[in-house]
């Protein structure tokens, strides 16, 4: 009994914490003023916003100054209907609400004659005038149509001005947001939850591309809710199911046919190494109860069959290390989400994300060895694939440099990295329960 109470208390705490975060970071707002043909404001007008994809609705009544505000709306396409006795119904048919934005749409209502309604069309493009931040939205169309070898949406943040990439970890998606900023200075959030490694500033967890609805990049003057950062912020919104059952499946394949051989490998008489890469996955989403309960599932995998050519400049000492060695990598991700509209004032979503990966670091360490022979006293440089940022990598790199001048007793003083060093394994799972009111 006590355990059940503890679980219930935990779920209640998660909902309470998630409500403000979700409303502030990924959801949007539609607001405006309702007036009559003479410009007089109309209080008491019922304004209903409906998501045309999911059927979720939200209703409010205009205040004494004719203003309305539909808050905590998930990103998507919406239509608005304004109703008041004695006036014809006014409809605004199609508006696109993006992550963290506020749309201002004023509506004029006409006195009702004979059962008529007014459709508001032909307005100028929406310009957000309620915020001072410098930001932009990376849309779903961009994520689907632009080439993205890494299949990590975060890399598309580089489309925005004032962004850069430091390439400290070439295999992990990272972006420096804001001119002159550094990786650790940016805030990374998914559905309002902090998603950043504390020591590297990179995303703590990756998500399938199909699971991201869109994301907003704040370059400067970020709103107050995006604190705890010296640079900009990236806020991602995940995708939900709709009233239509839809899905996708894909596979991208590449082999060594288009690869070129490394000149040092060629000079050593070695052949082009084998290589193949499979990127595959799929997604499916739809209704469980139309206009009420929806689901969405996405999964993605990467199988990278890499082979490393090792060429050592002093074969009389290290000839046994020459050759071609397999270095396979993999990355698997899964994402599940369910959305429920409890009523017109309460919505709830639950999501579960999982990732497991294993890959090789790509930073190079240079090993200097004094050369004996025609260029006596000169320094030849060999490259060994030594990992980048983890503790084992630093230890291996230090050992290599300690032995770099010990050509007379190389076996005693030069400790090369052990086989398998430089591989990083990551396993992450993160449930998420959120509600908005």
Helices and strands as residue ranges (DSSP letters): H 2-25, E 28-36, E 46-51, E 57-61, E 67-73, E 76-83, E 89-97, E 102-104, E 107-109, E 117-120, E 134-138, H 140-145, G 153-159, E 163-164, E 176-177, G 183-185, E 187-190, E 193-194, G 209-211, E 212-220, E 233-238, E 246-255, G 256-258, H 263-267, E 276-289, E 293-305, E 307-310, H 315-318, G 319-321, E 323-326, E 329-343, E 346-360, E 365-370, E 379-384, H 391-402, H 410-413, E 423-436
